[in-house]
Amino acid sequence: MESAPAVFAGTVFALFGVGLVVWTGARTVHREPVVYGARPVASAVVAGAVGLGCLALAAWCFGQT
């Protein structure tokens, strides 16, 4: 019963991380800004790092079950 919150949190982190990485990749491939008003390379790197961080958190949450 205690693993249900870990599974829920892992699923949320995984969905958000995958969505952010895919969205950032699509914006970068089409040479569109990831964040308006910011440098393109820096914003793509930060958004990609946050997405990968969320995927790492998801893996950690799934490892807790």
Buried (B, 14 or more C-beta within 10 A) or exposed (E): EEEEEBEEBBEBBBEBBBEBBEEBBEBBEEEEEBBEEEEBEEBBBBBBEBBEEBBEBBEEBBEEE
